[in-house]
Amino acid sequence: MYAIYVIEPEPMPRQGLVRTIEEEPDLVVCGEAATAAEAMTHLHAHVPDLLILELDLPDLNGLDLMRRLPGRHPDLPMLAMSGQAEAICAEQVLRAGGRGYVVRYEPIPVIRTAIRQVLAGHFYVSERVADELYRAVAGSRHPLLPLPSDVLSPREMELFELLGRGLDTHAIADRMQVRVTTVESYRNRIREKLNVARTADLILLAAKWAQEERVCYSRRGCHRRR
Protein backbone atom coordinates (compact mmCIF):
# COMPACT_ATOMS: atom_id res chain seq x y z
CA MET A 1 0.00 0.00 0.00
CA TYR A 2 1.38 3.40 -1.02
CA ALA A 3 0.74 6.35 1.28
CA ILE A 4 0.17 9.69 -0.48
CA TYR A 5 0.03 13.14 1.08
CA VAL A 6 -1.97 15.86 -0.69
CA ILE A 7 -1.47 19.63 -0.46
CA GLU A 8 -4.28 21.54 -2.17
CA PRO A 9 -5.76 24.81 -0.86
CA GLU A 10 -9.18 24.45 -2.51
CA PRO A 11 -11.56 21.96 -0.82
CA MET A 12 -13.35 20.69 -3.94
CA PRO A 13 -10.24 19.94 -6.04
CA ARG A 14 -8.65 18.36 -2.98
CA GLN A 15 -11.65 16.11 -2.41
CA GLY A 16 -11.66 15.12 -6.08
CA LEU A 17 -7.97 14.26 -6.02
CA VAL A 18 -8.36 12.26 -2.81
CA ARG A 19 -11.23 10.33 -4.39
CA THR A 20 -9.18 9.65 -7.53
CA ILE A 21 -6.33 8.28 -5.43
CA GLU A 22 -8.40 6.15 -3.09
CA GLU A 23 -10.31 4.49 -5.91
CA GLU A 24 -7.06 2.62 -6.55
CA PRO A 25 -6.82 -0.49 -4.32
CA ASP A 26 -3.14 -0.04 -3.44
CA LEU A 27 -3.17 3.73 -2.84
CA VAL A 28 -4.24 5.56 0.30
CA VAL A 29 -4.24 9.24 1.26
CA CYS A 30 -2.38 9.43 4.56
CA GLY A 31 -2.89 13.16 5.06
CA GLU A 32 -4.18 16.41 3.59
CA ALA A 33 -3.23 20.06 3.95
CA ALA A 34 -4.43 23.38 2.57
CA THR A 35 -1.21 25.30 3.29
CA ALA A 36 2.53 24.73 3.21
CA ALA A 37 2.82 25.42 6.95
CA GLU A 38 0.23 22.79 7.79
CA ALA A 39 1.92 20.27 5.53
CA MET A 40 5.39 20.86 6.96
CA THR A 41 4.04 20.24 10.46
CA HIS A 42 2.51 16.92 9.40
CA LEU A 43 5.51 15.84 7.32
CA HIS A 44 7.84 16.44 10.23
CA ALA A 45 6.39 13.34 11.91
CA HIS A 46 5.30 11.17 8.99
CA VAL A 47 6.93 10.73 5.58
CA PRO A 48 4.63 9.45 2.79
CA ASP A 49 5.60 7.47 -0.29
CA LEU A 50 4.55 10.39 -2.49
CA LEU A 51 3.73 14.06 -2.02
CA ILE A 52 1.27 15.69 -4.43
CA LEU A 53 1.08 19.46 -4.19
CA GLU A 54 -0.59 22.39 -5.89
CA LEU A 55 1.95 25.07 -6.83
CA ASP A 56 -0.32 27.99 -5.99
CA LEU A 57 -0.43 27.86 -2.19
CA PRO A 58 -1.73 30.72 -0.01
CA ASP A 59 1.26 30.99 2.33
CA LEU A 60 4.25 29.86 0.27
CA ASN A 61 5.04 29.31 -3.38
CA GLY A 62 4.86 25.59 -4.10
CA LEU A 63 8.27 25.67 -5.79
CA ASP A 64 9.82 27.15 -2.64
CA LEU A 65 8.24 24.39 -0.58
CA MET A 66 9.67 21.79 -2.96
CA ARG A 67 13.14 23.29 -2.57
CA ARG A 68 12.90 23.16 1.22
CA LEU A 69 11.59 19.63 1.65
CA PRO A 70 14.60 17.66 0.30
CA GLY A 71 16.67 19.06 3.16
CA ARG A 72 14.35 17.26 5.58
CA HIS A 73 13.24 14.36 3.41
CA PRO A 74 15.80 13.81 0.62
CA ASP A 75 14.09 10.69 -0.76
CA LEU A 76 10.54 12.06 -0.86
CA PRO A 77 9.12 11.94 -4.43
CA MET A 78 7.08 15.03 -5.30
CA LEU A 79 4.44 15.41 -8.02
CA ALA A 80 3.32 18.99 -8.65
CA MET A 81 0.02 20.17 -10.10
CA SER A 82 -1.33 23.47 -11.34
CA GLY A 83 -3.78 24.86 -13.84
CA GLN A 84 -1.01 26.03 -16.18
CA ALA A 85 -0.33 23.79 -19.19
CA GLU A 86 3.04 25.38 -19.85
CA ALA A 87 6.46 23.80 -20.21
CA ILE A 88 8.09 26.49 -18.07
CA CYS A 89 6.06 25.29 -15.07
CA ALA A 90 7.21 21.70 -15.58
CA GLU A 91 10.81 22.81 -16.01
CA GLN A 92 10.71 24.80 -12.77
CA VAL A 93 9.22 21.81 -10.94
CA LEU A 94 11.97 19.46 -12.14
CA ARG A 95 14.66 21.98 -11.26
CA ALA A 96 13.14 22.35 -7.77
CA GLY A 97 13.52 18.62 -7.16
CA GLY A 98 10.13 17.36 -8.30
CA ARG A 99 9.66 14.09 -10.15
CA GLY A 100 6.65 15.11 -12.18
CA TYR A 101 4.22 17.78 -13.27
CA VAL A 102 0.60 17.36 -14.31
CA VAL A 103 -2.07 19.89 -15.20
CA ARG A 104 -4.84 19.85 -12.63
CA TYR A 105 -7.62 19.47 -15.19
CA GLU A 106 -6.15 16.50 -17.04
CA PRO A 107 -8.41 13.43 -17.32
CA ILE A 108 -8.33 11.10 -14.33
CA PRO A 109 -6.42 8.34 -16.21
CA VAL A 110 -3.62 10.84 -16.95
CA ILE A 111 -3.39 11.86 -13.29
CA ARG A 112 -3.26 8.21 -12.24
CA THR A 113 -0.54 7.53 -14.80
CA ALA A 114 1.50 10.43 -13.43
CA ILE A 115 1.12 9.07 -9.89
CA ARG A 116 2.16 5.57 -10.97
CA GLN A 117 5.16 6.81 -12.92
CA VAL A 118 6.51 8.84 -10.01
CA LEU A 119 5.86 6.05 -7.50
CA ALA A 120 7.83 3.73 -9.80
CA GLY A 121 10.81 6.08 -9.58
CA HIS A 122 10.38 7.71 -12.98
CA PHE A 123 9.84 11.29 -14.09
CA TYR A 124 6.50 12.33 -15.54
CA VAL A 125 5.44 15.16 -17.80
CA SER A 126 2.92 15.00 -20.62
CA GLU A 127 4.17 14.31 -24.14
CA ARG A 128 3.35 17.84 -25.29
CA VAL A 129 5.09 19.45 -22.34
CA ALA A 130 8.08 17.13 -22.82
CA ASP A 131 8.47 18.33 -26.41
CA GLU A 132 8.36 21.96 -25.28
CA LEU A 133 10.88 21.22 -22.54
CA TYR A 134 13.23 19.71 -25.07
CA ARG A 135 13.03 22.75 -27.32
CA ALA A 136 13.71 25.02 -24.35
CA VAL A 137 16.77 22.98 -23.37
CA ALA A 138 18.06 22.67 -26.92
CA GLY A 139 17.84 26.39 -27.59
CA SER A 140 18.38 28.17 -30.84
CA ARG A 141 22.15 27.69 -30.72
CA HIS A 142 21.81 23.93 -31.27
CA PRO A 143 19.51 23.33 -34.26
CA LEU A 144 20.51 19.67 -34.28
CA LEU A 145 21.57 17.86 -31.13
CA PRO A 146 23.31 14.49 -31.37
CA LEU A 147 21.16 11.41 -30.88
CA PRO A 148 22.41 9.80 -27.64
CA SER A 149 22.52 6.30 -29.10
CA ASP A 150 24.75 7.60 -31.92
CA VAL A 151 27.42 9.25 -29.78
CA LEU A 152 27.39 7.57 -26.36
CA SER A 153 29.25 4.40 -25.44
CA PRO A 154 27.18 1.49 -24.05
CA ARG A 155 28.13 2.39 -20.47
CA GLU A 156 27.39 6.08 -21.04
CA MET A 157 24.06 5.13 -22.58
CA GLU A 158 23.27 2.97 -19.55
CA LEU A 159 23.96 5.90 -17.23
CA PHE A 160 21.95 8.30 -19.41
CA GLU A 161 18.91 6.02 -19.25
CA LEU A 162 19.26 5.60 -15.47
CA LEU A 163 19.31 9.39 -15.14
CA GLY A 164 16.10 9.53 -17.14
CA ARG A 165 14.47 7.03 -14.80
CA GLY A 166 15.12 9.33 -11.87
CA LEU A 167 18.06 7.63 -10.15
CA ASP A 168 20.50 9.86 -8.29
CA THR A 169 24.29 9.62 -8.40
CA HIS A 170 24.63 7.12 -5.55
CA ALA A 171 21.83 4.89 -6.86
CA ILE A 172 23.41 4.88 -10.33
CA ALA A 173 26.79 3.98 -8.82
CA ASP A 174 25.19 1.03 -7.01
CA ARG A 175 23.33 -0.12 -10.12
CA MET A 176 26.39 0.10 -12.36
CA GLN A 177 28.73 -1.19 -9.62
CA VAL A 178 31.14 1.72 -9.94
CA ARG A 179 32.31 4.54 -7.71
CA VAL A 180 30.42 7.81 -7.37
CA THR A 181 33.38 9.64 -8.89
CA THR A 182 33.15 7.36 -11.93
CA VAL A 183 29.47 8.25 -12.36
CA GLU A 184 30.35 11.94 -12.21
CA SER A 185 33.06 11.44 -14.82
CA TYR A 186 30.66 9.59 -17.14
CA ARG A 187 28.05 12.32 -16.66
CA ASN A 188 30.50 15.07 -17.60
CA ARG A 189 31.51 13.20 -20.75
CA ILE A 190 27.85 12.73 -21.69
CA ARG A 191 27.20 16.47 -21.30
CA GLU A 192 30.12 17.22 -23.61
CA LYS A 193 29.00 14.72 -26.24
CA LEU A 194 25.40 15.96 -26.20
CA ASN A 195 26.35 19.66 -26.13
CA VAL A 196 24.50 20.22 -22.85
CA ALA A 197 25.99 22.78 -20.49
CA ARG A 198 24.29 21.96 -17.18
CA THR A 199 23.53 18.73 -15.34
CA ALA A 200 19.94 19.88 -14.73
CA ASP A 201 19.43 20.19 -18.49
CA LEU A 202 20.96 16.77 -19.03
CA ILE A 203 18.45 15.27 -16.59
CA LEU A 204 15.60 16.92 -18.49
CA LEU A 205 16.83 15.41 -21.76
CA ALA A 206 17.30 12.01 -20.14
CA ALA A 207 13.79 12.13 -18.65
CA LYS A 208 12.31 12.86 -22.06
CA TRP A 209 14.35 10.07 -23.66
CA ALA A 210 13.18 7.60 -21.03
CA GLN A 211 9.54 8.61 -21.29
CA GLU A 212 8.98 8.55 -25.03
CA GLU A 213 9.64 5.82 -27.56
CA ARG A 214 10.07 8.46 -30.23
CA VAL A 215 12.13 11.51 -29.30
CA CYS A 216 12.53 14.63 -31.40
CA TYR A 217 16.15 15.79 -31.46
CA SER A 218 15.71 18.28 -34.28
CA ARG A 219 13.07 20.69 -35.45
CA ARG A 220 13.50 19.04 -38.84
CA GLY A 221 12.40 15.57 -37.81
CA CYS A 222 12.31 12.71 -35.35
CA HIS A 223 14.59 9.75 -34.74
CA ARG A 224 13.42 6.41 -33.42
CA ARG A 225 15.25 5.08 -30.42
CA ARG A 226 17.57 2.20 -31.19
C-alpha positions as CSV (number, residue, x, y, z in Angstrom):
1,M,0.0,0.0,0.0
2,Y,1.4,3.4,-1.0
3,A,0.7,6.4,1.3
4,I,0.2,9.7,-0.5
5,Y,0.0,13.1,1.1
6,V,-2.0,15.9,-0.7
7,I,-1.5,19.6,-0.5
8,E,-4.3,21.5,-2.2
9,P,-5.8,24.8,-0.9
10,E,-9.2,24.5,-2.5
11,P,-11.6,22.0,-0.8
12,M,-13.4,20.7,-3.9
13,P,-10.2,19.9,-6.0
14,R,-8.6,18.4,-3.0
15,Q,-11.7,16.1,-2.4
16,G,-11.7,15.1,-6.1
17,L,-8.0,14.3,-6.0
18,V,-8.4,12.3,-2.8
19,R,-11.2,10.3,-4.4
20,T,-9.2,9.7,-7.5
21,I,-6.3,8.3,-5.4
22,E,-8.4,6.1,-3.1
23,E,-10.3,4.5,-5.9
24,E,-7.1,2.6,-6.6
25,P,-6.8,-0.5,-4.3
26,D,-3.1,0.0,-3.4
27,L,-3.2,3.7,-2.8
28,V,-4.2,5.6,0.3
29,V,-4.2,9.2,1.3
30,C,-2.4,9.4,4.6
31,G,-2.9,13.2,5.1
32,E,-4.2,16.4,3.6
33,A,-3.2,20.1,3.9
34,A,-4.4,23.4,2.6
35,T,-1.2,25.3,3.3
36,A,2.5,24.7,3.2
37,A,2.8,25.4,7.0
38,E,0.2,22.8,7.8
39,A,1.9,20.3,5.5
40,M,5.4,20.9,7.0
41,T,4.0,20.2,10.5
42,H,2.5,16.9,9.4
43,L,5.5,15.8,7.3
44,H,7.8,16.4,10.2
45,A,6.4,13.3,11.9
46,H,5.3,11.2,9.0
47,V,6.9,10.7,5.6
48,P,4.6,9.4,2.8
49,D,5.6,7.5,-0.3
50,L,4.5,10.4,-2.5
51,L,3.7,14.1,-2.0
52,I,1.3,15.7,-4.4
53,L,1.1,19.5,-4.2
54,E,-0.6,22.4,-5.9
55,L,2.0,25.1,-6.8
56,D,-0.3,28.0,-6.0
57,L,-0.4,27.9,-2.2
58,P,-1.7,30.7,0.0
59,D,1.3,31.0,2.3
60,L,4.3,29.9,0.3
61,N,5.0,29.3,-3.4
62,G,4.9,25.6,-4.1
63,L,8.3,25.7,-5.8
64,D,9.8,27.1,-2.6
65,L,8.2,24.4,-0.6
66,M,9.7,21.8,-3.0
67,R,13.1,23.3,-2.6
68,R,12.9,23.2,1.2
69,L,11.6,19.6,1.7
70,P,14.6,17.7,0.3
71,G,16.7,19.1,3.2
72,R,14.4,17.3,5.6
73,H,13.2,14.4,3.4
74,P,15.8,13.8,0.6
75,D,14.1,10.7,-0.8
76,L,10.5,12.1,-0.9
77,P,9.1,11.9,-4.4
78,M,7.1,15.0,-5.3
79,L,4.4,15.4,-8.0
80,A,3.3,19.0,-8.7
81,M,0.0,20.2,-10.1
82,S,-1.3,23.5,-11.3
83,G,-3.8,24.9,-13.8
84,Q,-1.0,26.0,-16.2
85,A,-0.3,23.8,-19.2
86,E,3.0,25.4,-19.9
87,A,6.5,23.8,-20.2
88,I,8.1,26.5,-18.1
89,C,6.1,25.3,-15.1
90,A,7.2,21.7,-15.6
91,E,10.8,22.8,-16.0
92,Q,10.7,24.8,-12.8
93,V,9.2,21.8,-10.9
94,L,12.0,19.5,-12.1
95,R,14.7,22.0,-11.3
96,A,13.1,22.3,-7.8
97,G,13.5,18.6,-7.2
98,G,10.1,17.4,-8.3
99,R,9.7,14.1,-10.2
100,G,6.7,15.1,-12.2
101,Y,4.2,17.8,-13.3
102,V,0.6,17.4,-14.3
103,V,-2.1,19.9,-15.2
104,R,-4.8,19.9,-12.6
105,Y,-7.6,19.5,-15.2
106,E,-6.1,16.5,-17.0
107,P,-8.4,13.4,-17.3
108,I,-8.3,11.1,-14.3
109,P,-6.4,8.3,-16.2
110,V,-3.6,10.8,-16.9
111,I,-3.4,11.9,-13.3
112,R,-3.3,8.2,-12.2
113,T,-0.5,7.5,-14.8
114,A,1.5,10.4,-13.4
115,I,1.1,9.1,-9.9
116,R,2.2,5.6,-11.0
117,Q,5.2,6.8,-12.9
118,V,6.5,8.8,-10.0
119,L,5.9,6.0,-7.5
120,A,7.8,3.7,-9.8
121,G,10.8,6.1,-9.6
122,H,10.4,7.7,-13.0
123,F,9.8,11.3,-14.1
124,Y,6.5,12.3,-15.5
125,V,5.4,15.2,-17.8
126,S,2.9,15.0,-20.6
127,E,4.2,14.3,-24.1
128,R,3.4,17.8,-25.3
129,V,5.1,19.5,-22.3
130,A,8.1,17.1,-22.8
131,D,8.5,18.3,-26.4
132,E,8.4,22.0,-25.3
133,L,10.9,21.2,-22.5
134,Y,13.2,19.7,-25.1
135,R,13.0,22.8,-27.3
136,A,13.7,25.0,-24.3
137,V,16.8,23.0,-23.4
138,A,18.1,22.7,-26.9
139,G,17.8,26.4,-27.6
140,S,18.4,28.2,-30.8
141,R,22.2,27.7,-30.7
142,H,21.8,23.9,-31.3
143,P,19.5,23.3,-34.3
144,L,20.5,19.7,-34.3
145,L,21.6,17.9,-31.1
146,P,23.3,14.5,-31.4
147,L,21.2,11.4,-30.9
148,P,22.4,9.8,-27.6
149,S,22.5,6.3,-29.1
150,D,24.8,7.6,-31.9
151,V,27.4,9.3,-29.8
152,L,27.4,7.6,-26.4
153,S,29.2,4.4,-25.4
154,P,27.2,1.5,-24.1
155,R,28.1,2.4,-20.5
156,E,27.4,6.1,-21.0
157,M,24.1,5.1,-22.6
158,E,23.3,3.0,-19.5
159,L,24.0,5.9,-17.2
160,F,21.9,8.3,-19.4
161,E,18.9,6.0,-19.2
162,L,19.3,5.6,-15.5
163,L,19.3,9.4,-15.1
164,G,16.1,9.5,-17.1
165,R,14.5,7.0,-14.8
166,G,15.1,9.3,-11.9
167,L,18.1,7.6,-10.1
168,D,20.5,9.9,-8.3
169,T,24.3,9.6,-8.4
170,H,24.6,7.1,-5.5
171,A,21.8,4.9,-6.9
172,I,23.4,4.9,-10.3
173,A,26.8,4.0,-8.8
174,D,25.2,1.0,-7.0
175,R,23.3,-0.1,-10.1
176,M,26.4,0.1,-12.4
177,Q,28.7,-1.2,-9.6
178,V,31.1,1.7,-9.9
179,R,32.3,4.5,-7.7
180,V,30.4,7.8,-7.4
181,T,33.4,9.6,-8.9
182,T,33.1,7.4,-11.9
183,V,29.5,8.2,-12.4
184,E,30.3,11.9,-12.2
185,S,33.1,11.4,-14.8
186,Y,30.7,9.6,-17.1
187,R,28.1,12.3,-16.7
188,N,30.5,15.1,-17.6
189,R,31.5,13.2,-20.8
190,I,27.9,12.7,-21.7
191,R,27.2,16.5,-21.3
192,E,30.1,17.2,-23.6
193,K,29.0,14.7,-26.2
194,L,25.4,16.0,-26.2
195,N,26.3,19.7,-26.1
196,V,24.5,20.2,-22.8
197,A,26.0,22.8,-20.5
198,R,24.3,22.0,-17.2
199,T,23.5,18.7,-15.3
200,A,19.9,19.9,-14.7
201,D,19.4,20.2,-18.5
202,L,21.0,16.8,-19.0
203,I,18.5,15.3,-16.6
204,L,15.6,16.9,-18.5
205,L,16.8,15.4,-21.8
206,A,17.3,12.0,-20.1
207,A,13.8,12.1,-18.7
208,K,12.3,12.9,-22.1
209,W,14.3,10.1,-23.7
210,A,13.2,7.6,-21.0
211,Q,9.5,8.6,-21.3
212,E,9.0,8.5,-25.0
213,E,9.6,5.8,-27.6
214,R,10.1,8.5,-30.2
215,V,12.1,11.5,-29.3
216,C,12.5,14.6,-31.4
217,Y,16.2,15.8,-31.5
218,S,15.7,18.3,-34.3
219,R,13.1,20.7,-35.4
220,R,13.5,19.0,-38.8
221,G,12.4,15.6,-37.8
222,C,12.3,12.7,-35.3
223,H,14.6,9.7,-34.7
224,R,13.4,6.4,-33.4
225,R,15.2,5.1,-30.4
226,R,17.6,2.2,-31.2
